[in-house]
Amino acid sequence: MEPEIIESGQMTIVGMTFYGDPFKDVKDWSSENEIGKIWARFSKVWDARKAEIANVLDHDAGYEVHYEPEEYKETKNFYVTVGVEVSEVGVVPLELSFKVLPATTYAVFKLKGKEIASNWPDRIYKEWMPGSGYEEAHKFLIECYGPTFKGPDDPESELVIRVPVRRKAG
């Protein structure tokens, strides 16, 4: 699992946000856990009102951003924002909000087929990162769902993960 290292400017996501433990009631990925439910809510608004969302960069790509607040270690609660990327925020439907992510360096991992349903976070944070010369730059990660994502069980499906990194000091 060797990533591509890229520099990226600020990124703005227009969508919906959940805070809490999304796996509290349904442990695995499922349309029934809180992440699946927020995607369903966002998709409903997107399908009905996408023409009202200006400056969308790619109508065929959706993003899922996971970010940890300071209390994460104690509560295990975190934020998940799902939505689309825009070049700048304009007027959006009231059900939506936006999140601006900082310009940063990313380690970009391309997962395919069975890798998508695997324990890829451990492979990134516990296997790749310790020996990589990089460390976590920010407490978030981005899952990029483009036209090649066909579901977690499709062997041809592709998912792109972006992890903000910086070179380790020394």
N, C-alpha and C positions, 0 to 999 in steps of 0.2 A: 504494500500500500504506500506508494510514493506519490506525494502530491506535487502539483505545480504551485510555485510561489509567485503571487501576483501583487501588484500595487493597485489599489482601487480608491477612487474618490468617494466622497460622501454619497450615501445611498438613502433614498426616501421610499418608504413602504406605506401605501394607503391600504387600510384594511380594518381588521378587528383584533382585539386583544383579550386574552384570558389570563387570569392570575390565580394560582393555587397549585394543587397537585392534580394534573390532568389524568393521572393513572390511579387515583384513589378508588374509584368504583370498578374500572375495567383496566386490568394490569398491562395487557399488551396493546400494540397498535390495533386500533379498531375504529370504525366509524362511530362506535358507541362511547368512546372515551371523550374527554372534554376537548381534545385537539380535533378529533373527528367531527364533533358537534360544532365547533367554531368554524371549521372549514365549510360545513353544510350551511351555516348561517351566512357566512361571507359569500358563498357561491350563489345563494338565493338573491342577495342584494346585487351581486355582480351581474348575474344573468338578467335581472330586471332593469338595472340602472347604469350599466357600464358606459353608456353614451354620456352620462353626466360626470364621469371621472376624466378630467383633462390630463394630458401629458403622459399617458401610459406608455412606457418604453417598449413593452412586448406583451401583446394581448394573449400570447400562448404560454406565458410563464407565470407561475405562482410561487410565492416565497413564504417560508415558515421560519420565523426568527425566534429562537429560545434565548432568554437572557435571565441571568441570576441577580436578584437583589442582594444587598448586604446580609440580610437575615437568612439566606438560603440554607446555610449549613445547619441552622437550628430548626427551621420550619420545613425544609424540602419543598417549599412553594416557589414557583418561578413564573415568569411571564412567557406567553407565547403569542406572537403577532402573526397573523396570516394575511396575505394580500398580494398586491401587485406593485411593481416599482414604477415610480413616476419621476420625470425629470425635474419637476417642481410642483409644489402643492397649489392647487387651485381650489375652487369650490367643489366640495364632495358631498354626497348624500349624508344626512345627519347621523345615520347608523354607523358611519365609518370615521376613523381617525387616522392619524399618520404617526410614523416613527422615523426619525432621522438617525441613521447610523453613521459613525465617524469615518473619515478617510483612514485607511489602514492597509497593512499588508495582510494578505490571506494565504493560508495553505488551502489549496483547492483539491478536494478528493472526489474522484469520479467513481461511483459505486454502480455495479451492474448486477442484475439478476439476484442471486441468493445473497450477495453482499448487502443488499438493501435491508433485508429482514434479519441480518446478523447483528451481533453486538459491536457495531462499528464505532460507537463512542469510546469503548475501552481500547479498541485497536488504535484509535487516533491518540487519545489522551494518555494511555498507559503503556502502549507499545511504541508508536511512532515518535511522539513528542519527546520523551526523555532522552533519546539518542540523536535527535534531529539537529541540535544546535539552535532550536527555537523554543520559545515559551509562549504561553497564552498572553495576548496583548489586552484583550477585553473579555468580559464574562458573557459572551454571547456566541452563537453560531447561527449560520443561515443554511437552510435546506432549500435548494432550488429545484422546482418541479417544472421542467420544460416539456416540449412535445414528445421527447423520448421516454418520459416517465409513463409507464403503462400499468402501474400498480406494483405493490411489493412482492407479489408472487410470480410475475411474468419474467421469464429468463432473459428476455430482451430489454427489459426496463432499465432505465438509467436515472440516477439521482446524483446531483452535485451538492457536495457539502463544502461550505466555506468556513474556515476557522481563523479568526484574527490572531496573528502571531507577530512576534518581534524576535530579533536575534538575542540569544542569551548573552548577558554581560560577561566579559572576561574570556 
